[in-house]
């Protein structure tokens, strides 16, 4: 027997497993609500005009494909840092933050996790219950023990805030707490501004290390509104990590564009942190790819393109909100004894719909695919499939 012969099959990724089952379904009317991708009203992943225009600019200035610096494209890192913290923020002005280009939001989380493991090896990590399914695996693979903190309350379809706050207060000093900055995945349930005040207070008082994951900036209330939590954390002066992703907000999934920002207490400290982060990157993949970073940097730094991006992102956000409204309205007609009003309160691409595992299985018999937990992607609904989905849900309730 070889070293490979005893290796067992790894468990299937729950979300990608749905896509596999969906792809194998021969029913032409099949609908996939299990995805984590924004589709337009035609059911297509959009190619944003701002991206096309930036690519045209880049094509007109052909450049050799040299390596980027380990920390990525300087213009990208600068533009991202200003987007995340605000160009006029003290953190940016005083050079207290460092931002490194990363391979998507996932890559940002991973380099942040490896960095923390090196310098805070005894910390435990706390993620929301539930959370994006990769959070646990990612921090575990960096060597951390990962725990849950109370978050979702199925009875109210909202946040169990008392439970969450109690959990934060009970965490040991130095614990790493992963927080969704906006548009919580998978539930769609976000904290109110007053609740964030209390969370920030608990994190600071208790000496926790906040790691804000912002994969959906601009899909909630707006670019600045969704980023407000990051700025509020940054203003406290505690050590802070922020991962962000442009997969959704630029519809650049396959280009893998994200970043990790770390806030230090001084420019001098920031320099030391950057040198160590570069070591993490260097020993993982050496340096990031060029194209996606150039596209995003070009859009963010070119006023007309940036304006266009903001409009295109707003259009995605508005379509999701309108879809929530129509979905709730139609369900009210078809299933008046059930209350789906909470779907309107949820934020971002996802909805914990309240559908049970059994109901999800029954939907699948009609070639409608959702996650077993009842998570549906609101951005996968459109004017052609909405009635079909609503009718099917009304039948399985
Ligand atoms: N964090 C959360 C909460 C996410 O939902 C996702 C992606 N779906 C990511 C991080 C990773 O983003 P990316 O696809 O850019 O790696």
Boltz pocket constraint, residues with backbone or C-beta under 6 A from the ligand:
constraints:
  - pocket:
      binder: B
      contacts: [[A, 36], [A, 103], [A, 104], [A, 105], [A, 106], [A, 107], [A, 132], [A, 180], [A, 185], [A, 213], [A, 215], [A, 245], [A, 246], [A, 247], [A, 253], [A, 256], [A, 257], [A, 258]]
      max_distance: 6.0
